[in-house]
Amino acid sequence: MKNVKNISDVWVRFRAQDAGAVTIDFVVITAAIIGLTIAVLGAVGARSVDLASDVGSTLSKFELWGIGGGPLIQ
């Protein structure tokens, strides 16, 4: 480092530089989004599997008919 007289000069120069600030902000925001997604999926995931199973069992009770009048699924 050029013309460094003491550690406070280094600290002042360090605080004045903001070249990587956008990258740090991006990393922090991305980590927060990922953490929130994991939390939401953990809270909602088990219930959504149960709901999908209920919907599937309800739909399996219905019989689908084709255009010609015969059963579409046998």
C-alpha positions as semicolon CSV with decimal commas, in nm:
position;residue;x (nm);y (nm);z (nm)
1;M;0,000;0,000;0,000
2;K;0,126;0,342;-0,086
3;N;0,181;0,607;0,178
4;V;0,021;0,421;0,467
5;K;0,109;0,601;0,788
6;N;-0,105;0,404;1,030
7;I;-0,394;0,159;1,050
8;S;-0,654;0,436;1,053
9;D;-0,549;0,536;0,701
10;V;-0,606;0,180;0,586
11;W;-0,947;0,174;0,756
12;V;-1,053;0,505;0,599
13;R;-0,952;0,384;0,252
14;F;-1,126;0,051;0,307
15;R;-1,452;0,220;0,411
16;A;-1,436;0,455;0,109
17;Q;-1,426;0,166;-0,140
18;D;-1,762;0,022;-0,241
19;A;-1,671;-0,177;-0,553
20;G;-1,803;-0,510;-0,415
21;A;-2,107;-0,373;-0,235
22;V;-2,353;-0,474;-0,507
23;T;-2,219;-0,829;-0,509
24;I;-2,254;-0,857;-0,134
25;D;-2,609;-0,721;-0,148
26;F;-2,697;-0,972;-0,419
27;V;-2,555;-1,263;-0,219
28;V;-2,740;-1,158;0,098
29;I;-3,072;-1,111;-0,082
30;T;-3,035;-1,443;-0,267
31;A;-2,958;-1,625;0,059
32;A;-3,263;-1,466;0,222
33;I;-3,489;-1,574;-0,065
34;I;-3,355;-1,930;-0,052
35;G;-3,400;-1,944;0,325
36;L;-3,755;-1,814;0,301
37;T;-3,837;-2,064;0,027
38;I;-3,708;-2,353;0,237
39;A;-3,909;-2,233;0,538
40;V;-4,230;-2,201;0,337
41;L;-4,188;-2,539;0,171
42;G;-4,122;-2,698;0,508
43;A;-4,440;-2,548;0,652
44;V;-4,665;-2,613;0,353
45;G;-4,506;-2,922;0,198
46;A;-4,662;-3,194;0,412
47;R;-5,011;-3,047;0,386
48;S;-4,987;-3,010;0,008
49;V;-4,902;-3,381;-0,029
50;D;-5,210;-3,469;0,178
51;L;-5,425;-3,235;-0,029
52;A;-5,298;-3,382;-0,357
53;S;-5,377;-3,731;-0,228
54;D;-5,730;-3,623;-0,132
55;V;-5,787;-3,467;-0,474
56;G;-5,657;-3,780;-0,647
57;S;-5,883;-4,012;-0,450
58;T;-6,184;-3,787;-0,517
59;L;-6,113;-3,773;-0,890
60;S;-6,067;-4,150;-0,909
61;K;-6,434;-4,194;-0,809
62;F;-6,552;-4,032;-1,133
63;E;-6,579;-4,217;-1,460
64;L;-6,470;-4,038;-1,777
65;W;-6,669;-4,090;-2,096
66;G;-6,538;-4,047;-2,446
67;I;-6,703;-3,874;-2,741
68;G;-6,861;-4,195;-2,869
69;G;-7,039;-4,261;-2,538
70;G;-6,806;-4,535;-2,415
71;P;-6,575;-4,518;-2,118
72;L;-6,258;-4,321;-2,186
73;I;-6,058;-4,500;-1,919
74;Q;-6,113;-4,866;-1,851
